[in-house]
Amino acid sequence: MDTPLSTIAVVGLGTMGTGIAEVLARAGREVIGIDISEAAARQAVAALEASTARAVQKGRITEGERHDVLARFRTFSDLQAAADAQLVIEVVPESYEIKQQLFRELDAITSPTAILATGTNALSVTRLAAESQHPERVIGLHFFNPAPAMKLVEVVSSVLTAPPAVEAVTALARELGKEPVAVGDRPGFVADGLLFGYLNQAAAMYEASYASREDIDAAMKLGCGLPMGPLALLDLIGVDTARTVLEAMYSESHDRLHAPAPILKQLSEAGLTGRKSGRGFYTYAATGSQTVVPDAKTPQESSGAAAGRTVRSVGVAGSGTMASGIAEVFAKAGYDVVLAARSQEKADTAKGRIAKSLERSVTKGRLTAEARDETLARITAAGSLDSFDDVDLAVEAVAEDLAVKQQLFATLDKVCKPGAVLATTTSSLPVVACARATSRPQDVIGMHFFNPAPAMKLVEVVRTVLTGDDVHATVREVCGKIRKHPVDCGDRAGFIVNALLFPYLNNAIKMVGEHYASLDDIDAAMKLGGGYPMGPFELLDVVGLDVSLAIEKVLHSEFRDPGLAPAPLLEHLVAAGCLGRKTGRGFREYARR
């Protein structure tokens, strides 16, 4: 082909190397696959044969095109085969010694004009380039796994990299159908730099027995829309690989959030490295299998669990979007609901919001007109909490202000009948502080719904040290009846989701504040490389920068970790009144409605 990078060598034919070779061969490049293991080379050829056969079966390519792709991929065990390559991509183990030795050997084999690319996601490209006789031609080219499917490619320049090399590999990435993102040289780059900090915090959360592995993973999938939970993802990546990346990140940042959780070391040194070994955080059916099988830590149904209380009617306090959504959820599930606000007018407005939501469901065919009418008939709008005198479960969804919530719980304590369960929907405040505002703290629990409540399946069930077993059982039973997925967690700042989500968002802001990468590149990296439904800055502008800052402050105050201190840029934007979409400007500008 008439291109300067028509012949490309891939050194290291493991999973990633094989995937990169497939992408290149399918794009018409002559690919020289090199691995010291002949078995690995044979496996790479077999993998390409299998994937192209599937493509033919699905009608994506013809048999003739498949034959051409296979003909373009040749394998060798001798590095000398890379002599004629215009680009060499190494995907050997994450070790400075191994990679530096490889670059020294390539110097003696390849043309001085050939570009040498490292596929590292953890090591310094600059340090690797310094070992080459031609450091200006060394660059980072970080594909994501699985390479054929993942669109993101991080193009990593060191201070030594020549601009033509950057331009050439960036153009190649686009020709391969990928989305290249230009980043500087620091461990983790953009996607892994944000991802592995989050994974590390999840491992530490599990190690502290704060929540079960199943609940942590379910919370992040259902609460954030992620394709995998963090502990399952660690098993997929490899616990040992994650530890290596984090060690490299910590050596540069000295941020405690990057210091590998001890459990990563324990699992790695025990050989429990995830799917590839058959066991990591979870246990798998076989080595390399993705099928999780029960083990000693799999939750068991307990026959001796406390029985829950009977709940027939529910009171929802508040008039905002969250209160309306929660009331709609309970009414749809067949509960009689009292929706109370500070005035009858506000309560009626909140019920009107529910009516519009139900009407949209009817229009979209998700709900019948009869079900809509029955649901609305179950909701009574009230202008006072006095109407909660006979409810079995009272749920507050008022402003995220501790003094306001404590005053409300003191009122509920006086109004609600004995035995009623009192629940707060707080996302960041201490539940026990609400409980202590009552004379019955054993009846108080957290039920953190996610917005929009009718659509989001997750509820974080937050027990305090005073919450009764029967109250906990009651709320879990209710979650099942309203078709929500409950996850158990203790009463500490952020619970599961916010405790893992907001440090990740804060670190993304720090990247921009340090001029490491642009908003657009970071958002693209996390959507394309991490499978996130929204980039961090898109999400921050939706959540609200003021809300995000408040949560960051609560997390920092609770855990006292310097790495959790709110990013200065976030504080500056909030001080300037740039709060996100609701004000028309946050990290980006929006058309005012």
Buried (B, 14 or more C-beta within 10 A) or exposed (E): EEEEBEBBBBBBBBBBBBBBBBBBBBBBBBBBBBBEEEEBBEBBBEBBBEBBBEBBEEEEBEEEBBEBBBEBBBBBBEBEBBBEBBBBBBBBEBEBEEBBEBBEBBBEBBEEEBBBBBBBBBBBBBEBBBBBEBBBBBBBBBBBBBBBEBBBBBBBBBEBBBEEBBEBBBBBBEBBEBBBBBBBBBBBBBBBBBBBBBBBBBBBBBEEEBBBBBBBBBBBBBBBEBEBBBBBBBBBBBBBBBBBBBBBBBEEBEBBBBBBBEBBBEBBEEEBBBBBBBBBBBBBEEEEEEEBEEEEEEEEEEEEEEEBBEBEBBBBBBBBBBBBBBBBBBBBBEBBBBBBBBEEEBBBBBBEBBBEBBBEBBEEEEBEEEBBEEBBEBBBBBBBBEBBEBBBBBBBBBEBEBEEBBEBBBBBBEBBEEEBBBBBBBBBBBBBBBBBBBEBBBBBBBBBBBBBBBEBBBBBBBBBEBBBEBBBBBBBBBBEEBEBBBBBBBBBBBBBBBBBBBBBBBBBBBBBEEEBBBBEBBBBBBBBBBBBEBBBBBBBBBBBBBBBBBBBBBBBEBBEBEBBBBBEBBBEBBEEEBBBBBBBBBBBEEEEE
